[in-house]
Amino acid sequence: MRLATRLLPSVLLSVFALASAAFAQDLAVRGRIVHTMGGARIEDGVVLVRGGKIAAVGRASEVALPAGVQVLEAAVVTPGLIDAHSSLGLAGWLNYAHDKDELERSSALQPELRAIDAYNAREPLIEWVRGFGVTTVHTGHAPGAVISGQTMIVKLRGETLDEAVLQPLAMVAATLGEGATSEDDKAQPGTRAKAAALLREELVKTQSWMAKRARAVEEKEPLERDLRRETLALVLEGKVPLLVTAQRAQDIATALRLAKEFDFHLVLDGAAEAPLVLDAIRAAQVPVIVHPTMFRAVGETENLSLETPGALKKAGIQVALQGGYESYVPRARVVLFEAAEAAAYGLSFDDALGLITLDAARLLGIEQRVGSLEVGKDGDLALYDGDPFEYTTHCVGVVIDGRVVSSEKR
């Protein structure tokens, strides 16, 4: 079952749809090579965007352009890139207390924390990441607590949340293993067994609350609001996935076991030792937002590999690539460079680009809007002066919903 059917109803996108109209403009983007990701690449191709949506895609000789339409040109054109998991907008570039909203450490269990209440659309790090062609990000509370909070999906544009938000609640973020434990912080569990027990107990309590809620509805009696239970009920009802950061094979196994026990929709995050449990992940049909290829191989990620994205893809597991969360600099990675490394270690160019475009969109359940250059989809494009995966190539333009949001050579 695809995650697109598991997320909240599309009515949540209405605010964003209205904001899009205000940004839209008509333009054409022409490239010597256009990677549509919805089919074969097009040489001397053009993408026509009207009203913020893609109106035509094809060879330049076959697409009629309206008189006077603005034309942008580049050597290579791709769909706007998608970062499948980040803390961008909550974690800021200065690395000071005032821009560290990605992780609340006062409690191990805080599913009620909303990403939309912490996202800063004016964070300078957003502009920096966007300048490399990233247009859509799944962002929110970072790993580091048993349940750290909620995530959201945004477009990297505008100066307010309403202008940026695509999906206000995408997943609930959890962590298992060393990332959720601490010997010094008494607010956090001290062992991985305790962390798993806390998560299990919280889900059991939510099941009891859901039964109580059902009785209250049946008997038409009032029920006191409980933000924590309301959020986790969405997970247990299958409306919102539980995103579990688990690096060690044993912690991945625990996540799979919990998903089977409580029948929730699991998305694995990080999964440094996924190659050791490929069969179990594949059998459970659980998607993986794999760690950045160039992540630091220390501690519980000591066994990560540059070949892991390729191994997951080859095994037939749904996979996407992430910029991830950095507690120190660089704070936010750029998925373009991470995908380039994946292409050098076991993936073809198209498969690597897919990890940060259409595959990422499918995993997040937003492929009807973004991820490929197809008629009817959002006018999100990235323009490059050469092969996007070459170190010497620059991003020379970024378009979101038909609006040029970056034209600086980067």
C-alpha positions in Angstrom: 0.0 0.0 0.0 1.5 3.3 -1.1 2.0 6.1 1.5 0.0 8.5 -0.6 -3.1 6.7 0.6 -2.1 6.8 4.2 -1.5 10.5 4.7 -4.1 13.1 5.8 -6.8 14.1 3.3 -5.9 16.4 0.5 -8.1 19.2 1.9 -5.1 20.1 4.0 -3.4 21.4 0.9 -6.1 24.0 0.2 -4.2 26.8 1.9 -1.2 26.1 -0.1 -3.2 25.9 -3.4 -4.5 29.4 -2.8 -1.1 30.7 -2.0 0.3 29.2 -5.3 -2.0 31.3 -7.5 -0.4 34.5 -6.1 3.1 33.4 -7.0 2.4 31.9 -10.4 3.8 33.4 -13.7 4.0 32.1 -17.2 7.5 31.1 -18.4 9.3 28.5 -20.5 12.5 26.7 -19.5 14.6 25.3 -22.2 17.5 22.9 -21.7 19.9 21.0 -23.9 18.9 18.0 -21.8 15.7 17.9 -19.8 15.4 15.0 -17.3 11.6 14.7 -16.9 11.7 11.7 -14.5 8.3 10.9 -15.9 9.8 9.3 -19.0 12.9 9.4 -21.2 15.1 12.4 -21.1 14.6 15.0 -23.8 17.3 16.6 -25.8 16.7 20.3 -26.7 13.7 20.2 -24.6 11.4 22.8 -23.2 9.0 23.0 -20.2 6.1 25.5 -20.4 4.7 26.6 -17.1 1.4 28.5 -17.0 -0.5 29.5 -13.9 2.1 27.8 -11.7 1.5 24.4 -13.4 3.3 22.6 -16.1 1.3 23.1 -19.3 3.6 21.3 -21.8 6.8 19.3 -22.0 8.6 18.2 -25.1 11.2 19.0 -27.8 11.6 22.7 -28.4 10.5 22.2 -32.0 7.3 20.6 -30.9 6.1 22.9 -28.1 4.4 26.2 -29.2 5.3 29.0 -26.8 3.0 32.0 -26.2 4.1 35.3 -27.6 6.3 37.2 -25.2 6.6 34.5 -22.7 9.8 34.6 -20.5 12.3 32.0 -21.6 15.0 30.6 -19.3 17.8 28.5 -20.7 20.2 26.0 -19.2 22.4 23.1 -20.1 20.4 20.6 -18.0 17.0 20.9 -16.5 15.5 18.6 -13.8 12.5 18.6 -11.6 12.9 20.6 -8.4 14.8 18.5 -6.0 13.1 17.0 -2.9 14.8 16.5 0.4 12.9 13.5 2.0 13.9 14.3 5.6 15.5 17.3 7.2 15.2 19.8 10.1 15.5 22.8 7.8 13.6 25.8 9.0 13.7 24.5 12.6 17.5 24.2 12.7 19.2 27.4 11.7 22.6 28.3 10.2 24.0 30.2 13.2 23.9 27.2 15.5 22.9 29.3 18.5 20.1 28.7 21.0 17.6 30.9 19.2 17.7 28.9 16.0 17.8 25.4 17.6 14.2 24.5 17.6 14.6 21.1 16.1 14.8 19.1 19.3 13.0 19.7 22.7 14.9 17.8 25.4 12.6 18.3 28.4 10.8 15.0 27.8 11.3 11.7 25.9 7.7 11.7 24.5 6.3 14.8 22.8 4.2 13.8 19.7 2.1 16.9 20.2 4.9 19.3 19.2 3.9 20.7 15.8 6.6 21.5 13.2 4.4 24.3 11.9 4.8 26.1 15.2 8.6 26.2 14.9 9.3 26.6 11.2 11.0 29.8 10.2 10.4 30.6 6.6 13.0 33.4 6.7 15.8 31.2 7.9 18.9 32.0 5.7 19.7 28.3 5.5 16.6 27.8 3.4 17.8 30.2 0.7 21.2 28.5 0.7 19.8 25.0 0.2 17.3 26.2 -2.4 20.1 27.7 -4.4 21.3 24.3 -5.3 17.9 23.3 -6.8 16.0 21.9 -3.7 12.4 23.1 -3.9 10.5 20.8 -1.5 11.5 19.5 1.9 10.0 17.1 4.4 11.2 18.7 7.6 10.4 18.8 11.3 11.6 17.7 14.7 14.9 15.9 14.7 15.9 12.5 15.9 17.1 12.4 19.5 14.0 11.6 21.6 11.8 8.5 21.7 9.1 10.7 20.1 10.4 14.1 19.3 7.4 15.7 17.5 5.8 16.1 14.2 7.1 16.7 10.7 5.7 18.7 7.8 6.2 19.2 4.0 7.1 22.6 2.7 8.0 24.4 -0.5 11.2 26.5 -0.1 9.6 29.8 -1.0 7.8 32.8 0.6 8.4 34.6 3.9 5.5 33.0 5.9 4.4 29.6 6.8 1.2 29.9 4.8 3.2 30.6 1.7 5.5 27.6 2.3 3.3 24.8 3.7 2.3 21.9 1.5 1.4 19.4 4.2 1.2 20.7 7.8 1.4 17.2 9.3 3.3 14.6 7.4 4.6 12.1 10.0 5.4 11.7 13.7 9.1 11.4 14.3 10.5 8.8 16.7 13.9 7.4 17.5 15.1 4.0 18.7 18.6 2.9 19.7 21.5 5.0 21.0 20.0 8.2 19.5 17.1 8.0 21.9 19.1 7.2 25.1 21.3 9.1 27.4 23.3 8.2 30.6 23.3 11.8 31.8 20.0 13.3 30.7 17.4 11.9 33.2 14.6 13.1 30.9 15.7 10.4 28.4 15.8 6.6 28.8 19.1 5.0 29.6 18.9 1.9 27.5 17.4 0.9 24.2 15.0 -1.5 25.9 13.6 1.3 28.0 13.2 3.5 24.9 11.2 0.8 23.2 9.1 0.1 26.3 8.3 3.8 26.6 7.1 3.9 22.9 5.1 0.7 23.3 3.5 2.0 26.5 2.5 5.3 24.9 0.8 3.4 22.0 -1.0 1.2 24.4 -2.3 4.2 26.3 -3.4 5.7 23.1 -5.4 2.6 22.2 -7.2 2.8 25.5 -7.9 6.5 24.9 -9.3 5.8 21.4 -11.7 3.3 22.9 -12.8 5.9 25.5 -13.2 8.4 22.7 -15.4 6.0 20.7 -17.6 5.4 23.8 -17.9 9.1 24.3 -19.0 9.7 20.7 -21.5 6.9 20.9 -23.0 8.1 24.2 -22.7 11.8 23.0 -20.6 12.7 26.0 -17.9 15.4 26.1 -14.3 14.2 26.1 -11.4 16.4 27.3 -8.8 17.3 24.7 -5.5 15.4 24.8 -3.1 16.6 22.2 -0.7 13.7 22.7 -3.4 11.1 22.3 -5.0 12.8 19.4 -1.7 12.8 17.5 -0.8 9.2 18.2 -4.4 8.2 17.3 -3.7 9.4 13.8 -0.7 7.0 13.7 -2.7 4.0 15.0 -5.6 4.8 12.6 -3.2 4.7 9.7 -3.6 8.3 8.7 -0.1 9.4 9.5 3.1 7.3 9.4 5.5 6.9 12.3 8.9 7.9 11.1 11.4 5.9 13.2 15.1 6.8 13.1 16.9 3.5 13.7 20.5 2.9 12.7 21.6 -0.5 14.2 20.1 -3.7 12.8 18.7 -4.6 16.2 16.9 -1.3 16.4 15.5 -1.6 12.9 14.2 -5.0 13.9 12.5 -3.5 17.0 10.8 -0.9 14.8 9.5 -3.6 12.4 8.3 -5.6 15.4 6.4 -2.6 16.8 4.8 -1.8 13.5 3.6 -5.4 13.2 2.3 -5.4 16.8 0.3 -2.1 16.5 -0.4 -2.3 12.8 0.8 1.3 12.1 2.5 2.5 8.9 6.2 2.6 9.5 8.8 4.6 7.6 12.4 3.8 8.5 14.8 6.7 8.8 18.6 6.5 8.7 18.9 2.7 8.6 22.7 2.6 8.5 22.7 -1.2 9.0 19.8 -1.8 6.6 22.0 -4.1 4.4 22.1 -6.5 7.3 18.3 -6.9 7.4 17.3 -6.3 3.8 15.0 -9.4 3.7 13.1 -8.3 6.8 12.6 -4.7 5.5 11.5 -6.0 2.1 9.1 -8.6 3.6 7.5 -5.9 5.7 7.2 -3.6 2.7 8.5 -0.7 4.7 10.0 2.3 2.9 13.4 3.8 3.9 14.6 7.3 4.0 18.2 6.4 3.9 20.9 8.4 5.7 22.9 10.9 3.7 25.6 9.0 1.8 28.4 11.1 3.3 27.1 11.0 6.9 29.7 10.7 9.6 30.4 7.0 10.3 30.8 7.0 14.0 28.9 5.4 16.9 25.7 3.7 15.8 26.4 4.8 12.2 29.8 3.2 12.1 28.7 0.6 9.6 27.0 2.9 7.1 28.0 2.7 3.5 28.0 4.8 0.4 26.5 1.8 -1.3 23.5 1.5 1.0 21.1 3.5 -1.3 22.0 1.2 -4.2 21.6 -1.9 -2.1 18.1 -0.9 -1.0 17.1 0.1 -4.5 18.4 -3.2 -5.9 16.5 -5.1 -3.2 13.2 -3.5 -4.4 12.7 -1.5 -1.3 11.1 1.9 -1.7 13.8 4.4 -0.9 14.5 8.1 -0.9 17.5 10.2 0.1 17.7 12.9 2.8 19.8 15.9 3.8 19.3 14.7 7.4 19.9 16.5 10.6 23.2 17.8 11.9 23.5 18.8 15.5 26.5 20.9 14.6 27.7 22.4 11.3 26.7 22.1 8.4 23.3 21.8 10.1 21.7 21.1 6.7 23.1 18.9 4.0 22.3 19.4 0.3 20.7 16.3 -1.2 22.2 17.1 -4.7 25.7 16.2 -3.4 24.5 13.2 -1.5 22.8 11.8 -4.6 25.9 12.4 -6.7 27.8 10.1 -4.3 25.1 7.5 -4.6 25.5 7.6 -8.4 29.2 6.9 -7.9 28.5 3.9 -5.6 26.1 1.6 -7.2 23.3 3.6 -8.8 22.8 4.9 -12.4 22.3 8.6 -13.0 18.6 8.2 -13.4 18.2 6.1 -10.2 20.3 8.5 -8.1 18.3 11.5 -9.4 15.1 9.6 -8.7 16.1 9.3 -5.0 15.8 13.1 -4.8 12.9 13.6 -7.2 10.1 11.2 -8.1 11.1 8.4 -5.7 11.1 10.9 -2.8 7.8 12.3 -3.9 6.2 8.8 -4.0 7.5 7.9 -0.6 6.1 11.2 0.9 2.8 10.7 -1.0 3.1 14.0 -3.0 3.9 12.6 -6.4 0.7 14.1 -7.9 2.2 17.5 -7.3 6.0 17.2 -7.6 8.8 14.9 -8.4 8.7 14.9 -12.2 8.2 17.3 -15.1 4.7 16.2 -16.4 1.7 18.2 -17.6 -0.5 19.2 -14.6 2.2 19.0 -12.0 3.6 22.0 -10.1 6.0 24.2 -12.0 9.1 23.3 -9.9 12.4 23.1 -11.8 16.1 23.2 -11.2 18.5 24.6 -13.9 22.2 23.7 -14.2 25.1 24.7 -16.5 26.3 21.0 -16.7 25.8 17.6 -15.3 24.1 18.2 -11.9 26.3 15.5 -10.3 29.6 17.0 -11.4 31.4 19.0 -8.8 32.2 21.9 -11.1 28.6 22.3 -12.2 26.5 25.2 -10.9 22.8 25.6 -10.3 21.9 28.7 -12.3 18.2 28.9 -11.7 15.4 27.6 -9.5 11.7 27.8 -10.2 8.9 27.0 -7.7 5.3 27.1 -8.9 6.2 29.0 -11.9 8.1 31.7 -10.0 11.8 32.2 -10.4 13.0 32.1 -6.8 16.8 31.9 -7.5 18.9 33.0 -10.4 22.3 33.3 -8.7 24.9 31.0 -10.0 25.8 28.5 -7.2 
